[in-house]
Structures are given as structure tokens and as C-alpha cells.
Amino acid sequence: MTHIITEPCVGTKDTACVDVCPVDCIYGKDEDWEALYIHPEECIDCGLCVDACPVSAIFPEEEVPDQWQKWIAINYEHFDLEPPG
């Protein structure tokens, strides 16, 4: 599985999650994107990013809250991948 960065990340410039990722699968630190994105095919599901996120925006894909479910597709599509489901 992968982790998904959701709406609370939008507009924040904190990149603590990027710094703790052991496989460098979180992108956008040096980009002018609305949020950071986790590459679903590179994520090893370690969860280190969850604890590092100061705005509680990162969830395991299967635990994304209902109000942010659309962010699963947004994340996959950002990398030109087909969303699950």
C-alpha cells in the first residue's frame, strides 16, 4: 500500500515528511505545487511521514478519511497513474 497526502497539506510549506522518507518518494519540496505528493509505486508503507507531518495530512491509503477520499485519485493522477478502484 501507499500513503496519501490530503487537503490539510495544501498551502503549507512544511516539508518535514520529505526529510524523513527513507526512499525519497515524496515530491514537491522544490516545486511550486499546491501540496506535496507521494508516488504510490515508490512508497514502502513505512509510515514515517505520518508522524512527521505537522498538519496531520498523511494517511495510509485505506485509512483516508471520507472528507478527503478525492485526494487518493488526485495523488495517483499527479503521477499519471490510474487511481485504484
JOSULJO-V758205 format. One record per helix or strand. SS is the DSSP state (2 for helix, 1 for strand). FROM is the first residue (numbers start at 1). LEN is the number of residues. If there is no record, write none. Layout:
SS,FROM,LEN / SS,FROM,LEN
This chain:
1,3,3 / 2,7,3 / 2,16,5 / 1,26,2 / 1,37,2 / 2,48,5 / 1,58,3 / 2,61,3 / 2,66,3 / 2,70,9
